[in-house]
Every structure is written in structure tokens, then in C-alpha cells.
Amino acid sequence: MQIPNFPESNHPLVRSLFNQSDQELVTLFQRHPDSGKYFTAIFCRYSPIVYTLIRHSARSPVQADYLFALTWRQIYHVLVGLNLETQSNELANLQNWLINQTAFSINQIELPPVESIHYSLKTTSPPLWCYVEQALEQLPPTLRLMVLMSQTFHWSETRIAAYLQAEGEAIAPGEVAIFLQEGYRMLEEKLPTDIRAIYLGENILQSSPA
């Protein structure tokens, strides 16, 4: 079994955190919600063990990649709201906590058939997916729907316009392209600065919070 390689592991913003302890990374992640590098560093540190556990339980590589991404999305949402004071003993060993979260995903998440999965691990790393999803939630509903139909389901502008017209939105196919460009611009703008640097290659100088 080959464990995927994640290029973000070599990004300077991520490498600068390699000496931080697990507890420090979790604390920084919670204290600085506008920064994505702390969660990305946790992901890079523990993705091999999480992927190994999932790959041995999934029926196909496509389902394994999708469950891997769903597991990290679940980890992201749990970590955001985790009370460190009540969980300090458990998080003293973050690896065990992540193994438990992974086991929960394996046992509880019902995966769709391979042909219904649109996710590609090579295209979208789980941390980027988490932050894109967070940014999508901040878009106006119609704009968010158009972006999802275009990027997730690869619908044409004509098909998107037809769907929206059926839902009572008077939008012509030519206007869809304009709205999509605005949606992509807003989506990128709402991503954390360091996530844009790590995944989109923006050359942004950012000082690390103390």
C-alpha cells in the first residue's frame, strides 16, 4: 500500500511548525481560527497513520480517499469546538485521539458507491477542502449553489441557468459565467491567507502569531 504524498508538508509555513508539540498545535489552531497552517501541520504529521487505518478497511482506493477526507473534515470540526480543559488528558496523546476518531469514521460513515464519489485526493487535499467548505458557507446562497454545480458536478453554464430558472431565478447562461467568476473571487478571498499561500502558491509574507 502506498501512502499519498502531500506537498504541503514541505511548505515553509508548515515546516516552521514541525518542532511544535501536538498540544501547542491544537491550542494555536483554536486560538487563531483565521490561520489554517496549524491544522495543516497536524494533518501532515498524522495523515500517514490515519490513511493506513482507513485504507485497510475500505473496499476500493476511491472510497478510501473519500473516507480519508471525510475523517479529516470530522477531525477539523471536532477540534474547533473541543474543550481543551476537559480533554487535556486525552489530547496529551493526540495520536490515540486521532486513531479513535478514525475508528469512529470507519464504523459510522456509510460510503456511497464509487461512481457517486466526485472527490479527488490528488486535486484537493483534506485541509484545503475543510477551508474551502468553510469559505463556501460565507457565500450568498445562489452564488454558492452555482459554484458547487460547476465545480462538483461539472454542469455547463446552460444547465446551471436552466436549473436556476426552474427555481425561479431569472439568470441567463451568459450571466452564469459572470456570477461564477465573482463566486471564485469571493471564495478565494475568504480563504485564510496562509491557506492561499500553502495551496494556491500566493507569495504572502505572514508573521506567525505568538
Secondary structure, 3 states (H helix, E strand, C coil): CCCCCCHHHHCHHHHCCCCCCHHHHHHHHHHCCCCCHHHHHHHHHHHHHHHHHHHCCCCCHHHHHHHHHHHHHHHHHHHHHCCHHHHHHHHCCHHHHHHHHHHHHHHHCCCCCHHHCCCCCCCCCHHHHHHHHHHHCCCCHHHHHHHHHHHCCCCCHHHHHHHHHHCCCCCCHHHHHHHHHHHHHHHHHHCCHHHHHHHHCCCCCCCCCC
